[in-house]
Amino acid sequence: MPLDDPTGTVVPGSDARNISAVLINGEPRNGNGQVLGVDLPHCARGCVPPADMLDTSAA
């Protein structure tokens, strides 16, 4: 880790447990460990499972 660069030292060593608040344009976007204002089940339905993206024609 680059100890001479504070951001470069802290960011790679962080994970979701280190985040207590997310603000975008001053508006809170998470609370109590949940994303606010987003329909997560709706978003998940729009995702393609990785296995469905594999190109098996090259086998």
C-alpha positions as CSV (number, residue, x, y, z in Angstrom):
1,M,0.0,0.0,0.0
2,P,1.3,3.5,-0.8
3,L,1.8,4.9,2.6
4,D,2.7,8.3,1.2
5,D,-0.8,8.7,-0.3
6,P,-3.6,8.7,2.4
7,T,-6.4,8.0,-0.1
8,G,-4.3,5.3,-1.8
9,T,-3.7,3.7,1.6
10,V,-7.3,3.8,3.0
11,V,-9.4,3.0,-0.1
12,P,-7.9,-0.4,-1.0
13,G,-8.2,-1.5,2.6
14,S,-11.9,-0.6,2.9
15,D,-15.0,-2.6,2.3
16,A,-18.8,-2.2,2.8
17,R,-18.4,-2.5,6.6
18,N,-16.5,0.8,6.6
19,I,-19.3,2.8,5.0
20,S,-21.6,4.5,7.5
21,A,-23.2,7.1,5.1
22,V,-23.6,7.7,1.4
23,L,-24.5,11.2,0.3
24,I,-25.1,12.3,-3.3
25,N,-25.6,16.0,-3.8
26,G,-26.2,16.3,0.0
27,E,-29.1,13.7,-0.1
28,P,-28.8,10.5,1.9
29,R,-28.7,7.4,-0.3
30,N,-28.4,4.7,2.4
31,G,-29.8,4.2,5.9
32,N,-29.6,1.3,8.4
33,G,-27.4,-0.6,5.9
34,Q,-30.0,-0.4,3.1
35,V,-30.0,1.6,-0.2
36,L,-32.7,4.3,-0.1
37,G,-35.0,5.1,-3.0
38,V,-34.0,2.1,-5.2
39,D,-36.2,-0.9,-6.0
40,L,-33.5,-3.5,-5.6
41,P,-35.7,-6.5,-6.7
42,H,-36.6,-4.6,-9.9
43,C,-32.9,-3.9,-10.5
44,A,-32.0,-7.5,-9.9
45,R,-34.6,-8.7,-12.5
46,G,-32.8,-6.6,-15.1
47,C,-29.5,-8.3,-14.4
48,V,-28.2,-11.2,-16.6
49,P,-26.6,-14.1,-14.6
50,P,-23.0,-14.4,-15.6
51,A,-23.5,-18.0,-16.9
52,D,-26.0,-16.7,-19.4
53,M,-23.4,-14.3,-20.8
54,L,-20.8,-17.1,-21.7
55,D,-20.1,-17.7,-25.3
56,T,-20.2,-21.5,-25.6
57,S,-19.9,-21.4,-29.4
58,A,-16.1,-21.3,-29.2
59,A,-15.9,-24.7,-27.5
